Amino acid sequence: MPFTYDHCVDEPTRRRIIEYVKPLAVGLDGTTYSGDIDRILAASERIAEEVPGIDRDLLFLLAVFSGQDRWVQRMGHGSRTEIFLSSLGFPNAAVAALFRGLPRIRSSPATREEEIVHDALALEEMGAYGIVRHLLEGYRERRELPEMAEAIEQAAGRVLRTSAGETLAESRRKTMREFARRAREEQEEFRGPRSGG
């Protein structure tokens, strides 16, 4: 059975919320792309197909707002977001659950909805797509290739919280580890003579 939303989050409401969040996501750090929200939401939906008994409205909010906890916590922005969501019909309990969940999604998710979004965020940093992101980040920070390879290998070992997430991560882990291994080998292949000795 396909995963669908009910309650408050009909299609027009989804579009309004996504349009509200996308400019925040792109403007916050200059490294987030507007398509990231769509990808995280789609990954969350895929994982949620295998997890029964979730709050679908809360899952949608967590997926769309994930990564925006710093912005939401800034003075005034939390109230603005709360007013916006309340105007769309979200109950106070759902908004409070969103604000509780955002800061802990990446490190210590505490509900099934948070675990799903945690895994969706992890999948964004894995596989070929994740490799590109790590290389871009490493280039911006002027890291050497061995440092980038190590970061990619570490990301490949990230623990996911759902069985569906682990299944999606399996081939991505292999891709990352193989890339890190070959990057090191090819760097060593044409390394010049070491000084000293």
PALOMAR-531579 format. One record per residue (C-alpha): residue in one letter; x, y, z. Coordinates in steps of 0.2 Angstrom, whole numbers, plus 5000, padded with zeros to 4 digits. Example, Ala and Ser with C-alpha at 12.3 -4.5 7.8 and 13.67 -1.06 7.14 Angstrom:
! PALOMAR-531579
atom rest a; X 5062; Y 4978; Z 5039
atom rest s; X 5068; Y 4995; Z 5036
END
This chain:
! PALOMAR-531579
atom rest m; X 5000; Y 5000; Z 5000
atom rest p; X 5008; Y 5017; Z 4995
atom rest f; X 5013; Y 5029; Z 5009
atom rest t; X 5001; Y 5044; Z 5009
atom rest y; X 4997; Y 5058; Z 5021
atom rest d; X 4981; Y 5062; Z 5029
atom rest h; X 4975; Y 5074; Z 5043
atom rest c; X 4981; Y 5092; Z 5040
atom rest v; X 4994; Y 5088; Z 5027
atom rest d; X 4984; Y 5087; Z 5011
atom rest e; X 4993; Y 5092; Z 4995
atom rest p; X 4990; Y 5111; Z 4995
atom rest t; X 4996; Y 5111; Z 5013
atom rest r; X 5012; Y 5101; Z 5009
atom rest r; X 5016; Y 5114; Z 4995
atom rest r; X 5014; Y 5129; Z 5007
atom rest i; X 5025; Y 5121; Z 5020
atom rest i; X 5038; Y 5117; Z 5008
atom rest e; X 5038; Y 5134; Z 5000
atom rest y; X 5040; Y 5141; Z 5017
atom rest v; X 5055; Y 5130; Z 5022
atom rest k; X 5065; Y 5130; Z 5006
atom rest p; X 5071; Y 5148; Z 5006
atom rest l; X 5077; Y 5145; Z 5024
atom rest a; X 5086; Y 5129; Z 5020
atom rest v; X 5096; Y 5137; Z 5006
atom rest g; X 5100; Y 5153; Z 5015
atom rest l; X 5105; Y 5146; Z 5031
atom rest d; X 5122; Y 5140; Z 5027
atom rest g; X 5124; Y 5142; Z 5008
atom rest t; X 5128; Y 5124; Z 5005
atom rest t; X 5110; Y 5117; Z 5006
atom rest y; X 5101; Y 5115; Z 4990
atom rest s; X 5082; Y 5117; Z 4988
atom rest g; X 5081; Y 5099; Z 4981
atom rest d; X 5088; Y 5092; Z 4997
atom rest i; X 5071; Y 5094; Z 5006
atom rest d; X 5062; Y 5085; Z 4992
atom rest r; X 5075; Y 5071; Z 4993
atom rest i; X 5074; Y 5069; Z 5012
atom rest l; X 5055; Y 5069; Z 5012
atom rest a; X 5055; Y 5056; Z 4998
atom rest a; X 5068; Y 5045; Z 5008
atom rest s; X 5057; Y 5047; Z 5024
atom rest e; X 5042; Y 5042; Z 5014
atom rest r; X 5051; Y 5026; Z 5008
atom rest i; X 5057; Y 5021; Z 5025
atom rest a; X 5040; Y 5024; Z 5033
atom rest e; X 5032; Y 5012; Z 5022
atom rest e; X 5040; Y 4998; Z 5033
atom rest v; X 5036; Y 5007; Z 5050
atom rest p; X 5019; Y 5004; Z 5056
atom rest g; X 5009; Y 5016; Z 5068
atom rest i; X 5018; Y 5033; Z 5064
atom rest d; X 5011; Y 5050; Z 5065
atom rest r; X 5011; Y 5055; Z 5047
atom rest d; X 5009; Y 5074; Z 5050
atom rest l; X 5023; Y 5074; Z 5062
atom rest l; X 5034; Y 5064; Z 5050
atom rest f; X 5031; Y 5076; Z 5036
atom rest l; X 5035; Y 5091; Z 5047
atom rest l; X 5051; Y 5083; Z 5054
atom rest a; X 5057; Y 5078; Z 5036
atom rest v; X 5054; Y 5095; Z 5029
atom rest f; X 5061; Y 5106; Z 5044
atom rest s; X 5076; Y 5094; Z 5047
atom rest g; X 5092; Y 5104; Z 5047
atom rest q; X 5082; Y 5120; Z 5051
atom rest d; X 5083; Y 5119; Z 5070
atom rest r; X 5096; Y 5133; Z 5071
atom rest w; X 5085; Y 5144; Z 5061
atom rest v; X 5069; Y 5139; Z 5071
atom rest q; X 5078; Y 5142; Z 5088
atom rest r; X 5083; Y 5160; Z 5083
atom rest m; X 5074; Y 5174; Z 5092
atom rest g; X 5057; Y 5176; Z 5085
atom rest h; X 5058; Y 5163; Z 5071
atom rest g; X 5051; Y 5149; Z 5082
atom rest s; X 5036; Y 5159; Z 5086
atom rest r; X 5034; Y 5164; Z 5067
atom rest t; X 5035; Y 5145; Z 5063
atom rest e; X 5022; Y 5141; Z 5076
atom rest i; X 5010; Y 5154; Z 5070
atom rest f; X 5012; Y 5148; Z 5052
atom rest l; X 5009; Y 5130; Z 5056
atom rest s; X 4994; Y 5134; Z 5068
atom rest s; X 4986; Y 5144; Z 5054
atom rest l; X 4987; Y 5128; Z 5043
atom rest g; X 4977; Y 5118; Z 5057
atom rest f; X 4992; Y 5109; Z 5066
atom rest p; X 4988; Y 5106; Z 5084
atom rest n; X 4999; Y 5113; Z 5097
atom rest a; X 5005; Y 5096; Z 5102
atom rest a; X 5011; Y 5093; Z 5084
atom rest v; X 5021; Y 5109; Z 5084
atom rest a; X 5028; Y 5106; Z 5101
atom rest a; X 5034; Y 5088; Z 5095
atom rest l; X 5042; Y 5096; Z 5080
atom rest f; X 5052; Y 5108; Z 5090
atom rest r; X 5057; Y 5095; Z 5103
atom rest g; X 5063; Y 5083; Z 5089
atom rest l; X 5073; Y 5095; Z 5078
atom rest p; X 5088; Y 5097; Z 5089
atom rest r; X 5090; Y 5078; Z 5092
atom rest i; X 5086; Y 5070; Z 5075
atom rest r; X 5104; Y 5068; Z 5069
atom rest s; X 5112; Y 5062; Z 5086
atom rest s; X 5098; Y 5055; Z 5097
atom rest p; X 5081; Y 5052; Z 5089
atom rest a; X 5068; Y 5048; Z 5102
atom rest t; X 5053; Y 5043; Z 5092
atom rest r; X 5049; Y 5032; Z 5077
atom rest e; X 5046; Y 5048; Z 5067
atom rest e; X 5063; Y 5055; Z 5072
atom rest e; X 5071; Y 5038; Z 5068
atom rest i; X 5064; Y 5038; Z 5051
atom rest v; X 5070; Y 5056; Z 5047
atom rest h; X 5087; Y 5052; Z 5055
atom rest d; X 5090; Y 5038; Z 5043
atom rest a; X 5084; Y 5048; Z 5028
atom rest l; X 5097; Y 5062; Z 5033
atom rest a; X 5110; Y 5048; Z 5034
atom rest l; X 5106; Y 5041; Z 5017
atom rest e; X 5109; Y 5059; Z 5010
atom rest e; X 5127; Y 5057; Z 5015
atom rest m; X 5129; Y 5040; Z 5009
atom rest g; X 5132; Y 5031; Z 4992
atom rest a; X 5138; Y 5040; Z 4976
atom rest y; X 5127; Y 5055; Z 4981
atom rest g; X 5135; Y 5056; Z 4998
atom rest i; X 5153; Y 5055; Z 4990
atom rest v; X 5150; Y 5070; Z 4980
atom rest r; X 5144; Y 5080; Z 4995
atom rest h; X 5159; Y 5074; Z 5005
atom rest l; X 5171; Y 5079; Z 4991
atom rest l; X 5163; Y 5096; Z 4989
atom rest e; X 5163; Y 5099; Z 5008
atom rest g; X 5182; Y 5093; Z 5008
atom rest y; X 5186; Y 5105; Z 4994
atom rest r; X 5178; Y 5120; Z 5003
atom rest e; X 5188; Y 5116; Z 5019
atom rest r; X 5204; Y 5113; Z 5009
atom rest r; X 5206; Y 5095; Z 5015
atom rest e; X 5219; Y 5083; Z 5007
atom rest l; X 5212; Y 5068; Z 4998
atom rest p; X 5217; Y 5056; Z 5012
atom rest e; X 5207; Y 5066; Z 5024
atom rest m; X 5192; Y 5066; Z 5012
atom rest a; X 5193; Y 5047; Z 5010
atom rest e; X 5193; Y 5045; Z 5029
atom rest a; X 5178; Y 5055; Z 5031
atom rest i; X 5169; Y 5045; Z 5017
atom rest e; X 5174; Y 5029; Z 5025
atom rest q; X 5168; Y 5035; Z 5042
atom rest a; X 5151; Y 5041; Z 5035
atom rest a; X 5149; Y 5023; Z 5027
atom rest g; X 5149; Y 5016; Z 5045
atom rest r; X 5136; Y 5027; Z 5051
atom rest v; X 5123; Y 5017; Z 5061
atom rest l; X 5105; Y 5019; Z 5055
atom rest r; X 5090; Y 5016; Z 5067
atom rest t; X 5077; Y 5007; Z 5055
atom rest s; X 5078; Y 4991; Z 5046
atom rest a; X 5072; Y 4999; Z 5030
atom rest g; X 5085; Y 5012; Z 5032
atom rest e; X 5099; Y 4999; Z 5034
atom rest t; X 5093; Y 4990; Z 5018
atom rest l; X 5094; Y 5006; Z 5008
atom rest a; X 5111; Y 5009; Z 5015
atom rest e; X 5119; Y 4993; Z 5012
atom rest s; X 5124; Y 4996; Z 4993
atom rest r; X 5128; Y 5014; Z 4997
atom rest r; X 5141; Y 5008; Z 5011
atom rest k; X 5149; Y 4997; Z 4998
atom rest t; X 5151; Y 5011; Z 4986
atom rest m; X 5159; Y 5023; Z 4998
atom rest r; X 5171; Y 5010; Z 5005
atom rest e; X 5176; Y 5005; Z 4988
atom rest f; X 5179; Y 5023; Z 4983
atom rest a; X 5189; Y 5027; Z 4998
atom rest r; X 5200; Y 5012; Z 4995
atom rest r; X 5203; Y 5016; Z 4977
atom rest a; X 5206; Y 5035; Z 4981
atom rest r; X 5220; Y 5030; Z 4993
atom rest e; X 5228; Y 5017; Z 4981
atom rest e; X 5228; Y 5029; Z 4966
atom rest q; X 5235; Y 5043; Z 4977
atom rest e; X 5249; Y 5031; Z 4982
atom rest e; X 5252; Y 5025; Z 4965
atom rest f; X 5260; Y 5041; Z 4958
atom rest r; X 5267; Y 5048; Z 4975
atom rest g; X 5284; Y 5056; Z 4973
atom rest p; X 5299; Y 5050; Z 4983
atom rest r; X 5298; Y 5055; Z 5001
atom rest s; X 5311; Y 5067; Z 5008
atom rest g; X 5323; Y 5061; Z 5021
atom rest g; X 5328; Y 5043; Z 5024
END
